Amino acid sequence: MTVIVDCKNDTVHIQGDIEELGDLTIDKDAYIDLVKGQAEHFISGAD
């Protein structure tokens, strides 16, 4: 699975099968928000 986060346009695109997430205790939307937040943090270079 590949998650593409476009911070400039505030969009997230998932390529592949979300079944790779397995039995996570969070739902798909919460997982996407988590990945998006991590991407924004990485891009900003914040510690």
PDB file of N, CA, C, O and CB in Angstrom:
ATOM      1  N   MET A   1       0.840  -1.164   0.000  1.00  0.00           N
ATOM      2  CA  MET A   1       0.000   0.000   0.000  1.00  0.00           C
ATOM      3  C   MET A   1       0.894   1.239   0.000  1.00  0.00           C
ATOM      4  O   MET A   1       1.917   1.285   0.683  1.00  0.00           O
ATOM      5  CB  MET A   1      -0.961  -0.008   1.213  1.00  0.00           C
ATOM      6  N   THR A   2       0.489   2.233  -0.774  1.00  0.00           N
ATOM      7  CA  THR A   2       1.189   3.502  -0.825  1.00  0.00           C
ATOM      8  C   THR A   2       0.203   4.605  -0.478  1.00  0.00           C
ATOM      9  O   THR A   2      -0.913   4.640  -0.996  1.00  0.00           O
ATOM     10  CB  THR A   2       1.829   3.738  -2.221  1.00  0.00           C
ATOM     11  N   VAL A   3       0.621   5.501   0.398  1.00  0.00           N
ATOM     12  CA  VAL A   3      -0.204   6.646   0.765  1.00  0.00           C
ATOM     13  C   VAL A   3       0.522   7.897   0.289  1.00  0.00           C
ATOM     14  O   VAL A   3       1.654   8.164   0.694  1.00  0.00           O
ATOM     15  CB  VAL A   3      -0.480   6.693   2.317  1.00  0.00           C
ATOM     16  N   ILE A   4      -0.142   8.664  -0.580  1.00  0.00           N
ATOM     17  CA  ILE A   4       0.426   9.902  -1.100  1.00  0.00           C
ATOM     18  C   ILE A   4      -0.289  11.060  -0.418  1.00  0.00           C
ATOM     19  O   ILE A   4      -1.507  11.202  -0.521  1.00  0.00           O
ATOM     20  CB  ILE A   4       0.291   9.988  -2.662  1.00  0.00           C
ATOM     21  N   VAL A   5       0.491  11.892   0.286  1.00  0.00           N
ATOM     22  CA  VAL A   5      -0.060  13.029   1.006  1.00  0.00           C
ATOM     23  C   VAL A   5       0.354  14.301   0.278  1.00  0.00           C
ATOM     24  O   VAL A   5       1.543  14.578   0.123  1.00  0.00           O
ATOM     25  CB  VAL A   5       0.419  13.048   2.490  1.00  0.00           C
ATOM     26  N   ASP A   6      -0.630  15.066  -0.164  1.00  0.00           N
ATOM     27  CA  ASP A   6      -0.388  16.358  -0.802  1.00  0.00           C
ATOM     28  C   ASP A   6      -0.774  17.431   0.207  1.00  0.00           C
ATOM     29  O   ASP A   6      -1.939  17.819   0.296  1.00  0.00           O
ATOM     30  CB  ASP A   6      -1.199  16.510  -2.151  1.00  0.00           C
ATOM     31  N   CYS A   7       0.205  17.906   0.961  1.00  0.00           N
ATOM     32  CA  CYS A   7      -0.060  18.890   2.024  1.00  0.00           C
ATOM     33  C   CYS A   7      -0.518  20.225   1.456  1.00  0.00           C
ATOM     34  O   CYS A   7      -1.345  20.911   2.057  1.00  0.00           O
ATOM     35  CB  CYS A   7       1.191  19.098   2.877  1.00  0.00           C
ATOM     36  N   LYS A   8       0.016  20.589   0.304  1.00  0.00           N
ATOM     37  CA  LYS A   8      -0.341  21.868  -0.297  1.00  0.00           C
ATOM     38  C   LYS A   8      -1.826  21.919  -0.657  1.00  0.00           C
ATOM     39  O   LYS A   8      -2.477  22.947  -0.470  1.00  0.00           O
ATOM     40  CB  LYS A   8       0.509  22.122  -1.541  1.00  0.00           C
ATOM     41  N   ASN A   9      -2.358  20.819  -1.167  1.00  0.00           N
ATOM     42  CA  ASN A   9      -3.758  20.764  -1.577  1.00  0.00           C
ATOM     43  C   ASN A   9      -4.649  20.063  -0.554  1.00  0.00           C
ATOM     44  O   ASN A   9      -5.849  19.900  -0.774  1.00  0.00           O
ATOM     45  CB  ASN A   9      -3.872  20.065  -2.905  1.00  0.00           C
ATOM     46  N   ASP A  10      -4.050  19.647   0.570  1.00  0.00           N
ATOM     47  CA  ASP A  10      -4.780  18.999   1.655  1.00  0.00           C
ATOM     48  C   ASP A  10      -5.546  17.758   1.176  1.00  0.00           C
ATOM     49  O   ASP A  10      -6.727  17.584   1.476  1.00  0.00           O
ATOM     50  CB  ASP A  10      -5.746  19.990   2.294  1.00  0.00           C
ATOM     51  N   THR A  11      -4.841  16.900   0.422  1.00  0.00           N
ATOM     52  CA  THR A  11      -5.461  15.670  -0.055  1.00  0.00           C
ATOM     53  C   THR A  11      -4.585  14.467   0.282  1.00  0.00           C
ATOM     54  O   THR A  11      -3.374  14.587   0.471  1.00  0.00           O
ATOM     55  CB  THR A  11      -5.712  15.743  -1.571  1.00  0.00           C
ATOM     56  N   VAL A  12      -5.226  13.314   0.351  1.00  0.00           N
ATOM     57  CA  VAL A  12      -4.544  12.050   0.595  1.00  0.00           C
ATOM     58  C   VAL A  12      -5.064  11.046  -0.419  1.00  0.00           C
ATOM     59  O   VAL A  12      -6.272  10.934  -0.628  1.00  0.00           O
ATOM     60  CB  VAL A  12      -4.765  11.544   2.065  1.00  0.00           C
ATOM     61  N   HIS A  13      -4.147  10.314  -1.052  1.00  0.00           N
ATOM     62  CA  HIS A  13      -4.531   9.298  -2.035  1.00  0.00           C
ATOM     63  C   HIS A  13      -3.898   7.973  -1.622  1.00  0.00           C
ATOM     64  O   HIS A  13      -2.704   7.905  -1.330  1.00  0.00           O
ATOM     65  CB  HIS A  13      -4.088   9.707  -3.488  1.00  0.00           C
ATOM     66  N   ILE A  14      -4.713   6.930  -1.603  1.00  0.00           N
ATOM     67  CA  ILE A  14      -4.232   5.597  -1.234  1.00  0.00           C
ATOM     68  C   ILE A  14      -4.174   4.732  -2.476  1.00  0.00           C
ATOM     69  O   ILE A  14      -5.162   4.594  -3.197  1.00  0.00           O
ATOM     70  CB  ILE A  14      -5.141   4.946  -0.154  1.00  0.00           C
ATOM     71  N   GLN A  15      -3.005   4.149  -2.721  1.00  0.00           N
ATOM     72  CA  GLN A  15      -2.838   3.208  -3.817  1.00  0.00           C
ATOM     73  C   GLN A  15      -2.610   1.830  -3.216  1.00  0.00           C
ATOM     74  O   GLN A  15      -1.792   1.661  -2.311  1.00  0.00           O
ATOM     75  CB  GLN A  15      -1.658   3.624  -4.755  1.00  0.00           C
ATOM     76  N   GLY A  16      -3.327   0.866  -3.720  1.00  0.00           N
ATOM     77  CA  GLY A  16      -3.154  -0.488  -3.211  1.00  0.00           C
ATOM     78  C   GLY A  16      -4.284  -0.881  -2.280  1.00  0.00           C
ATOM     79  O   GLY A  16      -5.316  -0.214  -2.208  1.00  0.00           O
ATOM     80  N   ASP A  17      -4.070  -1.960  -1.581  1.00  0.00           N
ATOM     81  CA  ASP A  17      -5.102  -2.575  -0.758  1.00  0.00           C
ATOM     82  C   ASP A  17      -4.953  -2.169   0.703  1.00  0.00           C
ATOM     83  O   ASP A  17      -3.885  -2.336   1.291  1.00  0.00           O
ATOM     84  CB  ASP A  17      -5.051  -4.094  -0.891  1.00  0.00           C
ATOM     85  N   ILE A  18      -6.027  -1.635   1.292  1.00  0.00           N
ATOM     86  CA  ILE A  18      -5.969  -1.226   2.689  1.00  0.00           C
ATOM     87  C   ILE A  18      -6.027  -2.420   3.640  1.00  0.00           C
ATOM     88  O   ILE A  18      -5.900  -2.257   4.854  1.00  0.00           O
ATOM     89  CB  ILE A  18      -7.103  -0.269   2.995  1.00  0.00           C
ATOM     90  N   GLU A  19      -6.217  -3.606   3.093  1.00  0.00           N
ATOM     91  CA  GLU A  19      -6.225  -4.795   3.944  1.00  0.00           C
ATOM     92  C   GLU A  19      -4.870  -5.013   4.602  1.00  0.00           C
ATOM     93  O   GLU A  19      -4.765  -5.741   5.589  1.00  0.00           O
ATOM     94  CB  GLU A  19      -6.614  -6.028   3.132  1.00  0.00           C
ATOM     95  N   GLU A  20      -3.825  -4.379   4.054  1.00  0.00           N
ATOM     96  CA  GLU A  20      -2.497  -4.475   4.659  1.00  0.00           C
ATOM     97  C   GLU A  20      -2.485  -3.875   6.059  1.00  0.00           C
ATOM     98  O   GLU A  20      -1.593  -4.159   6.859  1.00  0.00           O
ATOM     99  CB  GLU A  20      -1.459  -3.774   3.781  1.00  0.00           C
ATOM    100  N   LEU A  21      -3.475  -3.050   6.345  1.00  0.00           N
ATOM    101  CA  LEU A  21      -3.553  -2.458   7.680  1.00  0.00           C
ATOM    102  C   LEU A  21      -3.904  -3.501   8.736  1.00  0.00           C
ATOM    103  O   LEU A  21      -3.662  -3.300   9.926  1.00  0.00           O
ATOM    104  CB  LEU A  21      -4.581  -1.333   7.699  1.00  0.00           C
ATOM    105  N   GLY A  22      -4.469  -4.600   8.294  1.00  0.00           N
ATOM    106  CA  GLY A  22      -4.801  -5.684   9.215  1.00  0.00           C
ATOM    107  C   GLY A  22      -5.889  -5.290  10.190  1.00  0.00           C
ATOM    108  O   GLY A  22      -6.846  -4.608   9.823  1.00  0.00           O
ATOM    109  N   ASP A  23      -5.746  -5.715  11.416  1.00  0.00           N
ATOM    110  CA  ASP A  23      -6.758  -5.479  12.440  1.00  0.00           C
ATOM    111  C   ASP A  23      -6.372  -4.317  13.341  1.00  0.00           C
ATOM    112  O   ASP A  23      -6.306  -4.468  14.561  1.00  0.00           O
ATOM    113  CB  ASP A  23      -6.972  -6.736  13.271  1.00  0.00           C
ATOM    114  N   LEU A  24      -6.118  -3.161  12.744  1.00  0.00           N
ATOM    115  CA  LEU A  24      -5.792  -1.987  13.544  1.00  0.00           C
ATOM    116  C   LEU A  24      -6.998  -1.593  14.392  1.00  0.00           C
ATOM    117  O   LEU A  24      -8.146  -1.820  14.010  1.00  0.00           O
ATOM    118  CB  LEU A  24      -5.351  -0.809  12.640  1.00  0.00           C
ATOM    119  N   THR A  25      -6.720  -1.012  15.527  1.00  0.00           N
ATOM    120  CA  THR A  25      -7.812  -0.604  16.402  1.00  0.00           C
ATOM    121  C   THR A  25      -8.372   0.763  16.000  1.00  0.00           C
ATOM    122  O   THR A  25      -9.350   1.221  16.592  1.00  0.00           O
ATOM    123  CB  THR A  25      -7.336  -0.569  17.853  1.00  0.00           C
ATOM    124  N   ILE A  26      -7.766   1.425  14.998  1.00  0.00           N
ATOM    125  CA  ILE A  26      -8.304   2.690  14.517  1.00  0.00           C
ATOM    126  C   ILE A  26      -8.918   2.476  13.141  1.00  0.00           C
ATOM    127  O   ILE A  26      -8.523   1.568  12.410  1.00  0.00           O
ATOM    128  CB  ILE A  26      -7.204   3.783  14.468  1.00  0.00           C
ATOM    129  N   ASP A  27      -9.887   3.319  12.794  1.00  0.00           N
ATOM    130  CA  ASP A  27     -10.529   3.159  11.497  1.00  0.00           C
ATOM    131  C   ASP A  27      -9.685   3.794  10.386  1.00  0.00           C
ATOM    132  O   ASP A  27      -8.675   4.447  10.649  1.00  0.00           O
ATOM    133  CB  ASP A  27     -11.933   3.778  11.520  1.00  0.00           C
ATOM    134  N   LYS A  28     -10.112   3.591   9.175  1.00  0.00           N
ATOM    135  CA  LYS A  28      -9.355   4.051   8.003  1.00  0.00           C
ATOM    136  C   LYS A  28      -9.133   5.562   8.045  1.00  0.00           C
ATOM    137  O   LYS A  28      -8.017   6.022   7.804  1.00  0.00           O
ATOM    138  CB  LYS A  28     -10.090   3.665   6.707  1.00  0.00           C
ATOM    139  N   ASP A  29     -10.170   6.343   8.347  1.00  0.00           N
ATOM    140  CA  ASP A  29     -10.040   7.796   8.366  1.00  0.00           C
ATOM    141  C   ASP A  29      -9.040   8.260   9.421  1.00  0.00           C
ATOM    142  O   ASP A  29      -8.252   9.173   9.170  1.00  0.00           O
ATOM    143  CB  ASP A  29     -11.393   8.439   8.618  1.00  0.00           C
ATOM    144  N   ALA A  30      -9.067   7.645  10.586  1.00  0.00           N
ATOM    145  CA  ALA A  30      -8.125   8.006  11.645  1.00  0.00           C
ATOM    146  C   ALA A  30      -6.700   7.648  11.217  1.00  0.00           C
ATOM    147  O   ALA A  30      -5.764   8.395  11.502  1.00  0.00           O
ATOM    148  CB  ALA A  30      -8.490   7.291  12.974  1.00  0.00           C
ATOM    149  N   TYR A  31      -6.530   6.522  10.542  1.00  0.00           N
ATOM    150  CA  TYR A  31      -5.210   6.119  10.059  1.00  0.00           C
ATOM    151  C   TYR A  31      -4.698   7.120   9.029  1.00  0.00           C
ATOM    152  O   TYR A  31      -3.527   7.496   9.059  1.00  0.00           O
ATOM    153  CB  TYR A  31      -5.260   4.699   9.451  1.00  0.00           C
ATOM    154  N   ILE A  32      -5.568   7.554   8.119  1.00  0.00           N
ATOM    155  CA  ILE A  32      -5.177   8.525   7.101  1.00  0.00           C
ATOM    156  C   ILE A  32      -4.765   9.835   7.764  1.00  0.00           C
ATOM    157  O   ILE A  32      -3.768  10.440   7.370  1.00  0.00           O
ATOM    158  CB  ILE A  32      -6.331   8.765   6.100  1.00  0.00           C
ATOM    159  N   ASP A  33      -5.520  10.278   8.766  1.00  0.00           N
ATOM    160  CA  ASP A  33      -5.162  11.499   9.493  1.00  0.00           C
ATOM    161  C   ASP A  33      -3.802  11.353  10.171  1.00  0.00           C
ATOM    162  O   ASP A  33      -3.019  12.303  10.202  1.00  0.00           O
ATOM    163  CB  ASP A  33      -6.238  11.837  10.539  1.00  0.00           C
ATOM    164  N   LEU A  34      -3.522  10.184  10.708  1.00  0.00           N
ATOM    165  CA  LEU A  34      -2.239   9.923  11.356  1.00  0.00           C
ATOM    166  C   LEU A  34      -1.093  10.020  10.348  1.00  0.00           C
ATOM    167  O   LEU A  34      -0.087  10.677  10.616  1.00  0.00           O
ATOM    168  CB  LEU A  34      -2.246   8.536  12.021  1.00  0.00           C
ATOM    169  N   VAL A  35      -1.239   9.378   9.207  1.00  0.00           N
ATOM    170  CA  VAL A  35      -0.204   9.405   8.173  1.00  0.00           C
ATOM    171  C   VAL A  35      -0.017  10.831   7.660  1.00  0.00           C
ATOM    172  O   VAL A  35       1.111  11.275   7.448  1.00  0.00           O
ATOM    173  CB  VAL A  35      -0.568   8.453   7.007  1.00  0.00           C
ATOM    174  N   LYS A  36      -1.121  11.542   7.462  1.00  0.00           N
ATOM    175  CA  LYS A  36      -1.045  12.920   6.985  1.00  0.00           C
ATOM    176  C   LYS A  36      -0.292  13.797   7.988  1.00  0.00           C
ATOM    177  O   LYS A  36       0.553  14.602   7.597  1.00  0.00           O
ATOM    178  CB  LYS A  36      -2.457  13.482   6.737  1.00  0.00           C
ATOM    179  N   GLY A  37      -0.592  13.645   9.255  1.00  0.00           N
ATOM    180  CA  GLY A  37       0.095  14.426  10.289  1.00  0.00           C
ATOM    181  C   GLY A  37       1.583  14.133  10.327  1.00  0.00           C
ATOM    182  O   GLY A  37       2.396  15.044  10.486  1.00  0.00           O
ATOM    183  N   GLN A  38       1.944  12.862  10.180  1.00  0.00           N
ATOM    184  CA  GLN A  38       3.355  12.497  10.166  1.00  0.00           C
ATOM    185  C   GLN A  38       4.064  13.072   8.951  1.00  0.00           C
ATOM    186  O   GLN A  38       5.213  13.503   9.053  1.00  0.00           O
ATOM    187  CB  GLN A  38       3.511  10.985  10.191  1.00  0.00           C
ATOM    188  N   ALA A  39       3.398  13.086   7.807  1.00  0.00           N
ATOM    189  CA  ALA A  39       3.991  13.651   6.592  1.00  0.00           C
ATOM    190  C   ALA A  39       4.216  15.153   6.760  1.00  0.00           C
ATOM    191  O   ALA A  39       5.273  15.671   6.401  1.00  0.00           O
ATOM    192  CB  ALA A  39       3.087  13.378   5.367  1.00  0.00           C
ATOM    193  N   GLU A  40       3.230  15.842   7.300  1.00  0.00           N
ATOM    194  CA  GLU A  40       3.368  17.281   7.511  1.00  0.00           C
ATOM    195  C   GLU A  40       4.522  17.580   8.480  1.00  0.00           C
ATOM    196  O   GLU A  40       5.285  18.524   8.277  1.00  0.00           O
ATOM    197  CB  GLU A  40       2.047  17.873   8.051  1.00  0.00           C
ATOM    198  N   HIS A  41       4.634  16.784   9.504  1.00  0.00           N
ATOM    199  CA  HIS A  41       5.712  16.952  10.492  1.00  0.00           C
ATOM    200  C   HIS A  41       7.073  16.713   9.816  1.00  0.00           C
ATOM    201  O   HIS A  41       8.012  17.480  10.027  1.00  0.00           O
ATOM    202  CB  HIS A  41       5.519  15.969  11.701  1.00  0.00           C
ATOM    203  N   PHE A  42       7.174  15.671   9.021  1.00  0.00           N
ATOM    204  CA  PHE A  42       8.415  15.344   8.319  1.00  0.00           C
ATOM    205  C   PHE A  42       8.816  16.465   7.365  1.00  0.00           C
ATOM    206  O   PHE A  42       9.980  16.862   7.312  1.00  0.00           O
ATOM    207  CB  PHE A  42       8.261  14.026   7.548  1.00  0.00           C
ATOM    208  N   ILE A  43       7.842  16.968   6.614  1.00  0.00           N
ATOM    209  CA  ILE A  43       8.119  18.009   5.627  1.00  0.00           C
ATOM    210  C   ILE A  43       8.554  19.305   6.293  1.00  0.00           C
ATOM    211  O   ILE A  43       9.437  20.004   5.795  1.00  0.00           O
ATOM    212  CB  ILE A  43       6.893  18.258   4.761  1.00  0.00           C
ATOM    213  N   SER A  44       7.929  19.621   7.423  1.00  0.00           N
ATOM    214  CA  SER A  44       8.258  20.870   8.118  1.00  0.00           C
ATOM    215  C   SER A  44       9.637  20.816   8.777  1.00  0.00           C
ATOM    216  O   SER A  44      10.217  21.856   9.091  1.00  0.00           O
ATOM    217  CB  SER A  44       7.197  21.176   9.170  1.00  0.00           C
ATOM    218  N   GLY A  45      10.157  19.612   8.985  1.00  0.00           N
ATOM    219  CA  GLY A  45      11.463  19.456   9.614  1.00  0.00           C
ATOM    220  C   GLY A  45      11.437  19.687  11.108  1.00  0.00           C
ATOM    221  O   GLY A  45      12.482  19.885  11.729  1.00  0.00           O
ATOM    222  N   ALA A  46      10.241  19.662  11.693  1.00  0.00           N
ATOM    223  CA  ALA A  46      10.108  19.890  13.135  1.00  0.00           C
ATOM    224  C   ALA A  46      10.678  18.722  13.919  1.00  0.00           C
ATOM    225  O   ALA A  46      10.668  17.582  13.456  1.00  0.00           O
ATOM    226  CB  ALA A  46       8.638  20.111  13.515  1.00  0.00           C
ATOM    227  N   ASP A  47      11.172  19.017  15.102  1.00  0.00           N
ATOM    228  CA  ASP A  47      11.728  17.963  15.963  1.00  0.00           C
ATOM    229  C   ASP A  47      10.690  17.445  16.916  1.00  0.00           C
ATOM    230  O   ASP A  47      10.976  16.555  17.717  1.00  0.00           O
ATOM    231  CB  ASP A  47      12.932  18.474  16.742  1.00  0.00           C
TER     232      ASP A  47
END
